[in-house]
Amino acid sequence: MTGRTLFGTDGVRGRANTHPMTAEMALRIGAAAGRYFRRDGSAAHRVVIGKDTRLSGYMFENALTAGLTSTGMSVLLLGPVPTPAVGLLTPSMRADVGIMISASHNPHEDNGIKFFGPDGFKLSDEAEQEIEALVNAGIEPALAGNIGRAKRIDDGRFRYVERVKGTLPHGMSLDGLKVVIDCANGAAYRAAPEVLWELGAEVIPVGVSPNGKNINDRCGSTHPQVAAEQVVAHGAHVGICLDGDADRVILIDERGQKADGDQLMALLAGRWAEEGRLRGGALVATVMSNLGLERYLGARGVRLERTSVGDRYVVERMRAGGFNLGGEQSGHIVMTDYATTGDGLMAALQFLAEMVSTGKPASELARNFETVPQLLKNVRYAAGETPLEAGSVKAAIKAAEARLDGQGRLLIRKSGTEPLIRVMAECEDDAVLTEVVDGVVDAVERAVGS
């Protein structure tokens, strides 16, 4: 879509105090969003704002609040809560828009601004484009008597905790389960342990001491090694690793082995299909999901609908097709029966429910299919560089595709959240897999270097 330079695949994101993630820009974005949602001129408009634990969250929370109230929006501040909490509480509190201040799994230096519409789902590309146009055009403030108010909501986390607990089957408890929960020093550092403890589990918390700079730092879903060590050391039944805003999850079995989103989606899709709960007879996942998942589902009469990378594209396809289960290999699991976006804690509870109802260990439930060998490598590039347009890179990609013909698949894409070129391939032959990925990576690196 043309006219979009501010918004990426998941809101606005970047390094704090560097364009576009500056306090000045956040104020302008807030004002633009306020003007967009107050187009009818009435006064009864409000916005819900949540954030994770990044140091820069204070700055962006205040800047957005200033921009929004300047155009007459009333602001409800939730403080540190998971991203899915904003999706849930926006319609619950009758807000016109929800905003989450987070850069998800990125390091603490980064931050982002994500928007949710009044229905709790992420804003459409069209809505974001209109807000961006308002940012560029300039925003007329409200009259002095129409400036909005700001109010801190002290029980937002508790409302979310109750909603999450309600997704466990009625009457079921987690008594007898010892669970390691790694909150990545992020947004769920209080909510996640509370949910598990209140449902009866013995909780071993990890990554629950945020200091503004340690979010995702050698912990959480992107670094599950610490949680794996704790699972083994404490003899826990399972480990749950969330990311900084708790919208994704990686599981650890009792042996300390990792299970990604593909394995969890395989389990849920298979169970839901057996129970007649899987709407549309399909699971929605991205092009990154393993070929082994597709084969597993096909053997059970379940289709795999693939989308572009990004949970918003998964959700868009789910809503368009009437499906109720989707997600990403990285651990975003979207269950629209319960939530409007990926929720790592809710997804983990579904896995724990399977452990309780079947009596099977995590290692058995988390190994549903044999993965086709997959190799992913990233190449960082500088602003303004376009390595994928280089003739040498195009030639390398064409050669790699020819080498894989009939044996696997190749996927080359730009990251939607970082300046990275991602090169991924799948192939049963490890030697061929390494050859094709390294060949493309080498060509991209040379194009970047030049």
Helices and strands as residue ranges (DSSP letters): E 12-15, H 23-37, E 46-51, H 57-70, E 74-80, H 83-92, E 97-101, E 110-116, H 125-137, G 144-146, E 150-152, H 156-165, E 178-182, H 191-198, E 202-206, H 225-234, E 238-242, E 249-252, E 258-259, H 261-274, G 279-281, E 282-286, H 291-299, E 303-307, H 311-321, E 325-327, E 333-335, H 344-358, H 362-365, E 374-380, G 387-389, H 391-404, E 408-414, E 420-427, H 430-449
